[in-house]
Amino acid sequence: MGQKYLIDTNVISHLFADRLPKKGKEFVGTIINTDFIISIVVEIEALTYHDIPEKMPLIEEFVSMATIIQLDHLVTKKAIEILRKHRKLKLGDAIISATAITHNLVLVTNNVKDFANIKDLKIIDPHSL
C-alpha cells in the first residue's frame, strides 16, 4: 500500500480559494481522488471557515467524502507529549500532528513553520512542489 496523507485545514481553504500553485493543486488532486484523510480538528476548522462563505456547500461536500480520524487515546497521548515539548503550539495543531504521527501519515500543510520541529512528523507543503 502506498503512502497516505493527512490534509490540513489550510490546504482545504487554499484549494477552494484557488490559492494553490499548479503543481500543488495537482498533488492534492491526486490525494483526494483516492482515499483522503482529515482529522476531526480539520473537519471542525473547515466547516467553520469564514473567508469564502459562498464555497461552504462545496467544502461541506468535500469534508463528507473524507475519511475522518477521530480523537482516540493514542492520539491524545501523543498530542500531550507534543504540547509538553512545544509549549507555543496550538492545541488543534498538536492534535493534527499527533494524528499524522500515530497513523503514519504525511501531513499536507502550508503551515510548515508551526510543525517543523515536531519529531517523527513528515510534512509536504503543496506550495513548495
C-alpha positions as CSV (number, residue, x, y, z in Angstrom):
1,M,0.0,0.0,0.0
2,G,1.3,3.5,-0.8
3,Q,1.9,6.4,1.4
4,K,-1.3,8.1,2.8
5,Y,-1.7,11.7,3.6
6,L,-3.5,13.8,6.2
7,I,-4.8,17.1,4.7
8,D,-4.5,20.2,6.9
9,T,-7.2,22.9,7.0
10,N,-5.1,25.5,5.2
11,V,-4.8,23.2,2.2
12,I,-8.6,22.8,2.0
13,S,-9.1,26.6,2.3
14,H,-6.4,27.3,-0.3
15,L,-7.9,24.6,-2.6
16,F,-11.3,26.2,-2.5
17,A,-10.0,29.8,-2.7
18,D,-7.9,28.8,-5.7
19,R,-4.6,29.7,-4.0
20,L,-2.7,26.5,-4.6
21,P,0.0,26.6,-7.3
22,K,-0.5,24.3,-10.3
23,K,1.8,21.5,-9.0
24,G,0.3,21.8,-5.5
25,K,-3.2,21.6,-6.9
26,E,-2.3,18.5,-9.0
27,F,-0.7,16.8,-6.0
28,V,-3.7,17.5,-3.7
29,G,-6.0,16.4,-6.6
30,T,-4.2,13.0,-6.7
31,I,-4.7,12.6,-3.0
32,I,-8.3,13.5,-2.9
33,N,-9.1,11.2,-5.9
34,T,-8.0,8.2,-3.9
35,D,-8.8,7.9,-0.2
36,F,-8.1,11.2,1.5
37,I,-7.9,11.7,5.2
38,I,-8.5,14.6,7.6
39,S,-8.5,14.8,11.4
40,I,-11.6,15.7,13.5
41,V,-9.9,19.0,14.1
42,V,-9.6,19.7,10.4
43,E,-13.3,18.8,10.0
44,I,-14.3,21.4,12.7
45,E,-12.0,24.1,11.3
46,A,-13.0,23.6,7.7
47,L,-16.7,23.7,8.4
48,T,-16.4,26.9,10.4
49,Y,-14.1,28.7,7.9
50,H,-15.4,32.2,7.2
51,D,-13.2,33.6,4.4
52,I,-15.2,32.0,1.5
53,P,-18.8,31.5,2.7
54,E,-20.0,31.1,-0.9
55,K,-17.9,27.9,-1.1
56,M,-19.2,26.4,2.1
57,P,-21.6,23.9,0.4
58,L,-18.6,22.6,-1.7
59,I,-16.4,22.4,1.4
60,E,-19.2,20.5,3.3
61,E,-19.4,18.0,0.4
62,F,-15.6,17.7,0.3
63,V,-15.4,17.0,4.0
64,S,-18.2,14.5,3.8
65,M,-16.2,12.4,1.4
66,A,-13.1,12.3,3.6
67,T,-12.0,9.6,6.0
68,I,-12.1,11.4,9.3
69,I,-9.8,10.2,12.1
70,Q,-11.4,10.8,15.5
71,L,-9.6,11.7,18.6
72,D,-8.7,8.5,20.5
73,H,-6.4,7.6,23.4
74,L,-3.2,7.1,21.3
75,V,-3.6,10.4,19.5
76,T,-4.4,12.1,22.8
77,K,-1.3,10.8,24.5
78,K,0.8,11.8,21.5
79,A,-0.7,15.3,21.5
80,I,0.1,15.7,25.2
81,E,3.7,14.7,24.5
82,I,3.9,17.1,21.7
83,L,2.4,20.0,23.7
84,R,4.8,19.4,26.6
85,K,7.8,19.8,24.2
86,H,6.3,22.6,22.1
87,R,4.5,24.9,24.5
88,K,3.6,27.6,21.9
89,L,1.9,25.1,19.6
90,K,-1.9,25.4,19.4
91,L,-4.0,22.5,20.7
92,G,-5.5,21.9,17.3
93,D,-2.1,21.7,15.6
94,A,-0.9,19.3,18.3
95,I,-3.9,17.1,17.7
96,I,-3.4,17.2,13.9
97,S,0.4,16.4,14.2
98,A,-0.3,13.7,16.7
99,T,-2.9,12.2,14.3
100,A,-0.4,12.1,11.5
101,I,2.3,10.6,13.6
102,T,0.1,8.0,15.3
103,H,-1.4,6.8,12.0
104,N,1.8,7.0,9.9
105,L,0.5,9.7,7.6
106,V,2.3,12.6,5.9
107,L,0.8,15.9,6.8
108,V,0.0,18.1,3.8
109,T,0.1,21.7,5.0
110,N,1.2,25.1,4.2
111,N,1.8,25.8,7.9
112,V,5.3,24.3,7.9
113,K,6.9,26.6,10.4
114,D,4.5,25.6,13.2
115,F,5.1,21.9,12.6
116,A,8.7,22.0,11.6
117,N,10.4,20.8,14.8
118,I,8.0,18.0,15.8
119,K,9.8,14.7,16.0
120,D,8.7,12.0,13.6
121,L,6.3,14.3,11.7
122,K,6.6,14.1,7.9
123,I,5.4,17.2,6.1
124,I,4.7,18.1,2.5
125,D,3.9,21.7,1.6
126,P,1.9,21.8,-1.7
127,H,3.1,25.4,-2.2
128,S,6.7,24.2,-2.4
129,L,6.2,21.5,-5.1
